[in-house]
Amino acid sequence: MSDLITGLVFWVLGVLAVVSGALVFRFDSMARATYALAVSFIAVGAALLLLQLDYVGLVTVLMMVMEMAVMAIYMIMFMGMNPALMPMSMVHSRRTALGISAGVFLVLAAGIVAVPWPQRRAAPAADLTASLGETIMGSKMLVMMGISPVLFATVVAAVVLAAPRTRYDRFGDDLRSAPSDPHHGGVGR
């Protein structure tokens, strides 16, 4: 019964990843497309976790969610408009894009079917997560640990720069009403 539920959840996550990935090109706003892409990557990461690829699954979810958050914040900060409300096309050269994507899909699908998959020759490592992390990151682990706080500081700085008010622009003791100062845009009581 457990294998049946795991298989069912895997297929639901697979469908969710494909559908939300396709919605990236159907939405007419960059913000909605960003959120759809984040959902797609989260579904892929969750599917990897179901396959007991803990490290790759968690890295996929964490990296992609952070990347989508940074992208959304920079859109809001630099675009000068609300990207969630401004319609725009996410697809350029529609016929060429469809042809290329169909061709890449067919090549990848043929590769999955045609390539002889290797058989396991040795027992797996005692700690698969640590082994996989060392194999993927190798000597770059220190660099990635240094980049993480820099990315976080970038997100915090972008939010601070994008905020129209600061902590010094308080409403006073009565937080329900705005001051009558025309620089604040409020109307007062």
Secondary structure as GFF3:
##gff-version 3
##sequence-region A 1 189
A	DSSP	alpha_helix	2	23	.	.	.	ID=ss1
A	DSSP	alpha_helix	30	50	.	.	.	ID=ss2
A	DSSP	alpha_helix	54	79	.	.	.	ID=ss3
A	DSSP	alpha_helix	94	114	.	.	.	ID=ss4
A	DSSP	alpha_helix	128	137	.	.	.	ID=ss5
A	DSSP	three_ten_helix	138	140	.	.	.	ID=ss6
A	DSSP	alpha_helix	141	162	.	.	.	ID=ss7
A	DSSP	three_ten_helix	182	184	.	.	.	ID=ss8
###
